[in-house]
Structures are given as C-alpha cells and as structure tokens.
Amino acid sequence: MKTTALLLAAAGAASGNGSPLLGKAAFVGVFALLLLWLLFMPSALIDLEGARMPWWRNVRFWAIVVTIAQIGVYCYWG
C-alpha cells in the first residue's frame, strides 16, 4: 500500500501537481530498493558454482557500485 501511494505521489510530482522533491525521492527510492536487493541477495543466485571471484570480476560488486553512482547522480542533478 505504501509503495502504491509513493508511486502515485511520484506521478503527481512528475505532472507538476506535487513537489519536485517528492518525485526525486521516489526515483531515488527505486534505486535504494535495488541497492538493498543487491546487498541481501543470496550468493547462490549469482554464482551457481559457488566459486569466489576477486572483487574486480564480481558482478554483484559492480552492480552495487553502479547503483550507488546512480543514486548520487539523481540526488545531485535530479
């Protein structure tokens, strides 16, 4: 229910009826949820063999870095 209200509020902000800050918060909130999902996702969903990769070859690491960068960009320029 809260997600629906947040999405409706973001849609209202995008159409000019609401606060621009609310739209920015909703957009960044989507990336924050993605970040939480990436942080708490089981390793078995990424690597079926269970081999530990170095950090520079770790897909989860780079997905987290990109998500944090997107949050920063949208907070600053959004």
N, CA, C and O atoms as a GROMACS GRO file, in nm:
protein
  312
    1MET      N    1   0.082  -0.119   0.000
    1MET     CA    2   0.000   0.000   0.000
    1MET      C    3   0.087   0.126   0.000
    1MET      O    4   0.056   0.222  -0.070
    2LYS      N    5   0.194   0.125   0.078
    2LYS     CA    6   0.283   0.241   0.082
    2LYS      C    7   0.352   0.260  -0.052
    2LYS      O    8   0.375   0.373  -0.096
    3THR      N    9   0.386   0.150  -0.118
    3THR     CA   10   0.451   0.160  -0.248
    3THR      C   11   0.358   0.224  -0.349
    3THR      O   12   0.401   0.309  -0.427
    4THR      N   13   0.231   0.185  -0.348
    4THR     CA   14   0.134   0.243  -0.440
    4THR      C   15   0.119   0.392  -0.414
    4THR      O   16   0.114   0.472  -0.508
    5ALA      N   17   0.110   0.431  -0.289
    5ALA     CA   18   0.097   0.572  -0.254
    5ALA      C   19   0.220   0.650  -0.299
    5ALA      O   20   0.209   0.763  -0.348
    6LEU      N   21   0.338   0.590  -0.282
    6LEU     CA   22   0.461   0.657  -0.323
    6LEU      C   23   0.466   0.673  -0.474
    6LEU      O   24   0.508   0.778  -0.523
    7LEU      N   25   0.425   0.571  -0.548
    7LEU     CA   26   0.425   0.580  -0.694
    7LEU      C   27   0.324   0.684  -0.743
    7LEU      O   28   0.352   0.759  -0.836
    8LEU      N   29   0.207   0.687  -0.680
    8LEU     CA   30   0.107   0.787  -0.718
    8LEU      C   31   0.156   0.928  -0.687
    8LEU      O   32   0.132   1.021  -0.764
    9ALA      N   33   0.223   0.944  -0.575
    9ALA     CA   34   0.278   1.075  -0.539
    9ALA      C   35   0.387   1.116  -0.638
    9ALA      O   36   0.397   1.233  -0.675
   10ALA      N   37   0.468   1.019  -0.681
   10ALA     CA   38   0.573   1.049  -0.780
   10ALA      C   39   0.511   1.088  -0.913
   10ALA      O   40   0.560   1.178  -0.980
   11ALA      N   41   0.404   1.021  -0.951
   11ALA     CA   42   0.336   1.054  -1.076
   11ALA      C   43   0.276   1.195  -1.068
   11ALA      O   44   0.280   1.270  -1.166
   12GLY      N   45   0.222   1.230  -0.953
   12GLY     CA   46   0.169   1.365  -0.934
   12GLY      C   47   0.278   1.469  -0.939
   12GLY      O   48   0.258   1.578  -0.993
   13ALA      N   49   0.394   1.436  -0.884
   13ALA     CA   50   0.506   1.530  -0.887
   13ALA      C   51   0.559   1.547  -1.028
   13ALA      O   52   0.600   1.657  -1.067
   14ALA      N   53   0.558   1.440  -1.105
   14ALA     CA   54   0.607   1.449  -1.242
   14ALA      C   55   0.513   1.531  -1.330
   14ALA      O   56   0.557   1.594  -1.426
   15SER      N   57   0.384   1.530  -1.297
   15SER     CA   58   0.289   1.605  -1.379
   15SER      C   59   0.280   1.752  -1.338
   15SER      O   60   0.209   1.830  -1.401
   16GLY      N   61   0.351   1.791  -1.235
   16GLY     CA   62   0.353   1.931  -1.194
   16GLY      C   63   0.257   1.961  -1.080
   16GLY      O   64   0.251   2.075  -1.034
   17ASN      N   65   0.182   1.863  -1.033
   17ASN     CA   66   0.087   1.886  -0.925
   17ASN      C   67   0.149   1.871  -0.786
   17ASN      O   68   0.090   1.915  -0.687
   18GLY      N   69   0.265   1.810  -0.779
   18GLY     CA   70   0.326   1.785  -0.649
   18GLY      C   71   0.461   1.852  -0.638
   18GLY      O   72   0.499   1.933  -0.723
   19SER      N   73   0.530   1.819  -0.536
   19SER     CA   74   0.662   1.875  -0.511
   19SER      C   75   0.766   1.803  -0.596
   19SER      O   76   0.763   1.681  -0.606
   20PRO      N   77   0.860   1.878  -0.657
   20PRO     CA   78   0.968   1.812  -0.732
   20PRO      C   79   1.055   1.725  -0.643
   20PRO      O   80   1.112   1.625  -0.688
   21LEU      N   81   1.065   1.763  -0.516
   21LEU     CA   82   1.144   1.685  -0.423
   21LEU      C   83   1.082   1.547  -0.401
   21LEU      O   84   1.155   1.449  -0.385
   22LEU      N   85   0.951   1.539  -0.401
   22LEU     CA   86   0.884   1.411  -0.383
   22LEU      C   87   0.911   1.318  -0.501
   22LEU      O   88   0.931   1.198  -0.483
   23GLY      N   89   0.911   1.372  -0.620
   23GLY     CA   90   0.942   1.292  -0.739
   23GLY      C   91   1.085   1.242  -0.736
   23GLY      O   92   1.112   1.127  -0.770
   24LYS      N   93   1.176   1.329  -0.696
   24LYS     CA   94   1.316   1.289  -0.685
   24LYS      C   95   1.333   1.180  -0.580
   24LYS      O   96   1.407   1.084  -0.600
   25ALA      N   97   1.264   1.195  -0.468
   25ALA     CA   98   1.273   1.096  -0.360
   25ALA      C   99   1.218   0.961  -0.406
   25ALA      O  100   1.274   0.857  -0.373
   26ALA      N  101   1.110   0.963  -0.482
   26ALA     CA  102   1.053   0.837  -0.532
   26ALA      C  103   1.148   0.771  -0.630
   26ALA      O  104   1.165   0.649  -0.626
   27PHE      N  105   1.209   0.849  -0.717
   27PHE     CA  106   1.300   0.794  -0.816
   27PHE      C  107   1.425   0.737  -0.750
   27PHE      O  108   1.471   0.628  -0.786
   28VAL      N  109   1.479   0.809  -0.653
   28VAL     CA  110   1.596   0.759  -0.579
   28VAL      C  111   1.557   0.640  -0.494
   28VAL      O  112   1.638   0.549  -0.472
   29GLY      N  113   1.433   0.638  -0.444
   29GLY     CA  114   1.386   0.525  -0.365
   29GLY      C  115   1.387   0.395  -0.441
   29GLY      O  116   1.413   0.289  -0.384
   30VAL      N  117   1.359   0.401  -0.570
   30VAL     CA  118   1.364   0.279  -0.653
   30VAL      C  119   1.507   0.225  -0.654
   30VAL      O  120   1.527   0.104  -0.641
   31PHE      N  121   1.604   0.312  -0.671
   31PHE     CA  122   1.743   0.268  -0.671
   31PHE      C  123   1.787   0.222  -0.532
   31PHE      O  124   1.871   0.132  -0.520
   32ALA      N  125   1.734   0.283  -0.428
   32ALA     CA  126   1.765   0.239  -0.292
   32ALA      C  127   1.712   0.097  -0.268
   32ALA      O  128   1.779   0.015  -0.205
   33LEU      N  129   1.593   0.069  -0.318
   33LEU     CA  130   1.540  -0.068  -0.307
   33LEU      C  131   1.625  -0.166  -0.386
   33LEU      O  132   1.650  -0.277  -0.340
   34LEU      N  133   1.670  -0.125  -0.505
   34LEU     CA  134   1.759  -0.210  -0.583
   34LEU      C  135   1.889  -0.236  -0.508
   34LEU      O  136   1.940  -0.348  -0.509
   35LEU      N  137   1.942  -0.133  -0.444
   35LEU     CA  138   2.065  -0.149  -0.367
   35LEU      C  139   2.046  -0.248  -0.253
   35LEU      O  140   2.131  -0.334  -0.231
   36LEU      N  141   1.935  -0.238  -0.181
   36LEU     CA  142   1.908  -0.333  -0.073
   36LEU      C  143   1.896  -0.475  -0.127
   36LEU      O  144   1.946  -0.569  -0.067
   37TRP      N  145   1.828  -0.489  -0.241
   37TRP     CA  146   1.814  -0.622  -0.301
   37TRP      C  147   1.950  -0.678  -0.339
   37TRP      O  148   1.976  -0.796  -0.317
   38LEU      N  149   2.037  -0.595  -0.397
   38LEU     CA  150   2.170  -0.642  -0.435
   38LEU      C  151   2.254  -0.679  -0.313
   38LEU      O  152   2.331  -0.775  -0.317
   39LEU      N  153   2.239  -0.604  -0.206
   39LEU     CA  154   2.318  -0.632  -0.085
   39LEU      C  155   2.274  -0.761  -0.016
   39LEU      O  156   2.358  -0.833   0.039
   40PHE      N  157   2.145  -0.789  -0.018
   40PHE     CA  158   2.093  -0.903   0.058
   40PHE      C  159   2.057  -1.024  -0.028
   40PHE      O  160   2.004  -1.123   0.023
   41MET      N  161   2.084  -1.017  -0.158
   41MET     CA  162   2.054  -1.129  -0.247
   41MET      C  163   2.148  -1.246  -0.215
   41MET      O  164   2.268  -1.225  -0.196
   42PRO      N  165   2.095  -1.368  -0.208
   42PRO     CA  166   2.181  -1.483  -0.181
   42PRO      C  167   2.286  -1.503  -0.291
   42PRO      O  168   2.257  -1.483  -0.409
   43SER      N  169   2.405  -1.542  -0.253
   43SER     CA  170   2.513  -1.563  -0.349
   43SER      C  171   2.481  -1.674  -0.447
   43SER      O  172   2.531  -1.674  -0.560
   44ALA      N  173   2.399  -1.768  -0.407
   44ALA     CA  174   2.364  -1.880  -0.496
   44ALA      C  175   2.288  -1.833  -0.620
   44ALA      O  176   2.289  -1.902  -0.722
   45LEU      N  177   2.224  -1.717  -0.613
   45LEU     CA  178   2.153  -1.665  -0.729
   45LEU      C  179   2.248  -1.605  -0.832
   45LEU      O  180   2.212  -1.591  -0.949
   46ILE      N  181   2.368  -1.569  -0.790
   46ILE     CA  182   2.464  -1.507  -0.881
   46ILE      C  183   2.559  -1.612  -0.939
   46ILE      O  184   2.579  -1.618  -1.060
   47ASP      N  185   2.616  -1.692  -0.853
   47ASP     CA  186   2.716  -1.788  -0.895
   47ASP      C  187   2.671  -1.928  -0.854
   47ASP      O  188   2.674  -1.963  -0.736
   48LEU      N  189   2.629  -2.006  -0.951
   48LEU     CA  190   2.577  -2.139  -0.920
   48LEU      C  191   2.687  -2.237  -0.878
   48LEU      O  192   2.659  -2.334  -0.808
   49GLU      N  193   2.810  -2.210  -0.918
   49GLU     CA  194   2.921  -2.299  -0.883
   49GLU      C  195   2.977  -2.269  -0.744
   49GLU      O  196   3.044  -2.355  -0.686
   50GLY      N  197   2.952  -2.153  -0.691
   50GLY     CA  198   2.998  -2.118  -0.557
   50GLY      C  199   3.143  -2.073  -0.551
   50GLY      O  200   3.199  -2.064  -0.442
   51ALA      N  201   3.205  -2.046  -0.665
   51ALA     CA  202   3.345  -2.003  -0.666
   51ALA      C  203   3.355  -1.856  -0.626
   51ALA      O  204   3.276  -1.774  -0.672
   52ARG      N  205   3.451  -1.824  -0.541
   52ARG     CA  206   3.472  -1.684  -0.501
   52ARG      C  207   3.557  -1.616  -0.606
   52ARG      O  208   3.665  -1.663  -0.641
   53MET      N  209   3.507  -1.505  -0.657
   53MET     CA  210   3.579  -1.428  -0.758
   53MET      C  211   3.651  -1.311  -0.690
   53MET      O  212   3.607  -1.264  -0.585
   54PRO      N  213   3.761  -1.264  -0.750
   54PRO     CA  214   3.820  -1.140  -0.699
   54PRO      C  215   3.722  -1.025  -0.718
   54PRO      O  216   3.633  -1.033  -0.802
   55TRP      N  217   3.737  -0.919  -0.641
   55TRP     CA  218   3.638  -0.811  -0.642
   55TRP      C  219   3.621  -0.748  -0.780
   55TRP      O  220   3.510  -0.706  -0.814
   56TRP      N  221   3.726  -0.740  -0.860
   56TRP     CA  222   3.715  -0.676  -0.989
   56TRP      C  223   3.641  -0.762  -1.093
   56TRP      O  224   3.605  -0.713  -1.200
   57ARG      N  225   3.616  -0.890  -1.061
   57ARG     CA  226   3.539  -0.977  -1.150
   57ARG      C  227   3.403  -1.013  -1.089
   57ARG      O  228   3.330  -1.096  -1.143
   58ASN      N  229   3.371  -0.952  -0.977
   58ASN     CA  230   3.248  -0.982  -0.906
   58ASN      C  231   3.134  -0.896  -0.961
   58ASN      O  232   3.137  -0.773  -0.953
   59VAL      N  233   3.034  -0.962  -1.018
   59VAL     CA  234   2.921  -0.892  -1.080
   59VAL      C  235   2.842  -0.814  -0.975
   59VAL      O  236   2.800  -0.701  -1.001
   60ARG      N  237   2.823  -0.871  -0.858
   60ARG     CA  238   2.748  -0.803  -0.753
   60ARG      C  239   2.818  -0.674  -0.711
   60ARG      O  240   2.752  -0.572  -0.693
   61PHE      N  241   2.948  -0.679  -0.696
   61PHE     CA  242   3.024  -0.560  -0.657
   61PHE      C  243   3.001  -0.446  -0.756
   61PHE      O  244   2.973  -0.333  -0.714
   62TRP      N  245   3.012  -0.474  -0.886
   62TRP     CA  246   2.996  -0.369  -0.986
   62TRP      C  247   2.852  -0.321  -0.996
   62TRP      O  248   2.828  -0.203  -1.023
   63ALA      N  249   2.756  -0.409  -0.975
   63ALA     CA  250   2.616  -0.366  -0.975
   63ALA      C  251   2.590  -0.271  -0.859
   63ALA      O  252   2.517  -0.173  -0.874
   64ILE      N  253   2.649  -0.298  -0.744
   64ILE     CA  254   2.634  -0.211  -0.627
   64ILE      C  255   2.701  -0.076  -0.653
   64ILE      O  256   2.645   0.028  -0.618
   65VAL      N  257   2.820  -0.077  -0.713
   65VAL     CA  258   2.891   0.048  -0.744
   65VAL      C  259   2.809   0.133  -0.840
   65VAL      O  260   2.796   0.254  -0.820
   66VAL      N  261   2.754   0.072  -0.945
   66VAL     CA  262   2.675   0.146  -1.042
   66VAL      C  263   2.548   0.201  -0.978
   66VAL      O  264   2.508   0.314  -1.007
   67THR      N  265   2.484   0.123  -0.893
   67THR     CA  266   2.362   0.168  -0.826
   67THR      C  267   2.390   0.286  -0.734
   67THR      O  268   2.313   0.382  -0.730
   68ILE      N  269   2.499   0.280  -0.661
   68ILE     CA  270   2.537   0.392  -0.573
   68ILE      C  271   2.568   0.516  -0.658
   68ILE      O  272   2.531   0.628  -0.620
   69ALA      N  273   2.635   0.497  -0.771
   69ALA     CA  274   2.664   0.610  -0.860
   69ALA      C  275   2.534   0.671  -0.913
   69ALA      O  276   2.522   0.793  -0.921
   70GLN      N  277   2.438   0.588  -0.950
   70GLN     CA  278   2.310   0.640  -0.999
   70GLN      C  279   2.235   0.716  -0.891
   70GLN      O  280   2.175   0.820  -0.918
   71ILE      N  281   2.238   0.666  -0.769
   71ILE     CA  282   2.174   0.737  -0.659
   71ILE      C  283   2.240   0.874  -0.641
   71ILE      O  284   2.171   0.974  -0.622
   72GLY      N  285   2.372   0.878  -0.645
   72GLY     CA  286   2.443   1.004  -0.631
   72GLY      C  287   2.411   1.102  -0.742
   72GLY      O  288   2.390   1.221  -0.717
   73VAL      N  289   2.406   1.053  -0.865
   73VAL     CA  290   2.375   1.139  -0.980
   73VAL      C  291   2.234   1.196  -0.967
   73VAL      O  292   2.214   1.316  -0.987
   74TYR      N  293   2.137   1.112  -0.934
   74TYR     CA  294   1.999   1.160  -0.927
   74TYR      C  295   1.976   1.249  -0.806
   74TYR      O  296   1.891   1.338  -0.810
   75CYS      N  297   2.051   1.228  -0.698
   75CYS     CA  298   2.038   1.318  -0.582
   75CYS      C  299   2.097   1.456  -0.615
   75CYS      O  300   2.042   1.558  -0.574
   76TYR      N  301   2.207   1.458  -0.689
   76TYR     CA  302   2.273   1.585  -0.718
   76TYR      C  303   2.209   1.660  -0.835
   76TYR      O  304   2.179   1.778  -0.824
   77TRP      N  305   2.188   1.590  -0.947
   77TRP     CA  306   2.139   1.656  -1.068
   77TRP      C  307   1.991   1.632  -1.097
   77TRP      O  308   1.937   1.690  -1.191
   78GLY      N  309   1.924   1.546  -1.018
   78GLY     CA  310   1.788   1.506  -1.050
   78GLY      C  311   1.684   1.606  -1.031
   78GLY      O  312   1.567   1.579  -1.056
   0.00000   0.00000   0.00000
